[in-house]
Amino acid sequence: MAAAPAQVAPFFASYDQHTVLHPLIVAIRPIAARPAAPDARWYAITDRMRMGPLRFRFTYTAALRDAGGGTFISDAFQFPRVHLHNITRCQPEGAGTRVDEHITIDAPRLLIGYVHQQAFLAHRELLARLKQHVEAAQSAGMV
């Protein structure tokens, strides 16, 4: 995207703007740290999902860590036994930033296809919205 890593990375360092950028997230609230990652910031996140004609909301926990150098690590723990481990890197590329995500998904066999599809679509939309948001702010002279 046509913005410096210093302008892009803050969106991954915090979940503050994810209710606007992530298409599934409807609410985020900080919670106390958990033993699984005591050095991380922890959140309760509520998503709005759709499966066929059914629409539902569910809340899960997520841990977010700044690994330095434009790298952010997050872990989302959802029911039933769904875990998404995400490594996001914001690296300089030309006059802008390249954002790479690597997501590892652990889920029950019956859910893995659905979880993979939803994560892929949601994060593709998240990155498109982030690009639009950052470049619009840059054009308006806000960054």
N, C-alpha and C positions, 0 to 999 in steps of 0.2 A: 504494500500500500504506500501511497505517496506521503509518508510522514516518517519522522525520525523515530527510532526505537524508544527514545525517552518520552515521546508523546503517546506511543502505543502501549508500552509495558504497564503503565498504571492501571489499565483496564483489567489486566490479569493479576495484578498484585492485590486486588481487593474485589469483592463481589458487589460493591456499592452500586454499580450501574447495570448489573446483570438482569434486573427486572425489566429494563428497557431494551437491552441487547439480546438476551437469550429468549427464544420464542416460547419456551415451555415454562419458564420461571415466573411465578406470580407473587412470591413473597420470600424474603430473606431476613433472618434475624441472627445476630451473633449469639453463641452459646458458650458455656464453659469448656475449656480444653478437656480432651479425653486422653486416656492413657495410650491409645494407639498411636498418637502423634502429639505429645505434649508441647512441642515447639511450634505447632501450627495454630492458625486462627481457625476456629470451628464455627460452623453455621448450621442452622436448621433451614432447609430450603423447601419450599412448596412448589411443586410443578402441577400444571394442568395438562392432562394427556387425553388422548382419544384412541380407542381401540375399536374399530368398526363403528357401530352406532353408539357405543358407550363412551361417555365423557366422565372423567373422574379427576380428583386431586389427591395427591399424596405428599407427605412430608418425609424427608430423609436428612441425614447428617452429612456434612462435607468438611473436610480439612483442607486448608490452603497454606502452602509454604512458598516463600520467595527463596529460591535456591541460588540467587545471585546471577550476574551476567545475563540478565534478560530471560532467565529460566524460572518457570513456576510449576510447582507440583501440586496437584489436587487429587483427593480421594473422596469419592462419593459412596456412601453405604446405604443401600436401599433394601426394603423388604421385597421379596424373600431371597436372601443371600445374593443380592446383586451388588457388585463392587466395580466401580469404574476408576481406574488409575490413569490420570492424565498428566502428561508432561508437555508444557507449552513453551516454545522458545521464540523470542522476538529478537531477530538478528538483522543487522544492517545489510541492505542489498541495494546497490546503486545509490540513488538519492532517497531511498525509502526504507521500508522494513518488510522483511519476510517473516511471517508467523507460521510456525510449524507446530502441529499437534500430533502427539502419539497417544492413543487411548487403548488401554488394555481392559477388556471386559471379562469379568467372571460372573456367570449367572447360571441358574438351572437350565438344563437342556431345552425345556419347552419354551423358555423366555429368551434365549440368547439371540435368536434371529430378530425378534421384535426390539430388544434392547439395542442391538447393533444398528438397526435401521433408524430408530429414533435418535440415538446419539449422533449418527452420521448427519442426518437431516438437520437436527437442532444446531450442531456446531458449524455446519456449512452456513446456515442462516445467521448464526452469531457472528461469524467472521465477516460475512457480507455487510451486516448492520454496523459492525465496528469500523470497517473500512469507510463506509458512507458517513458515519458519525465523525470520525477523526478528520477525514478530508473536508467535510463541510465546515467543521470548526476551524481548520487551518485556512480555508478560503475566506472565512469571515474574520480572520485575524484574531481568533480567540485563543490560539496557542502559539 
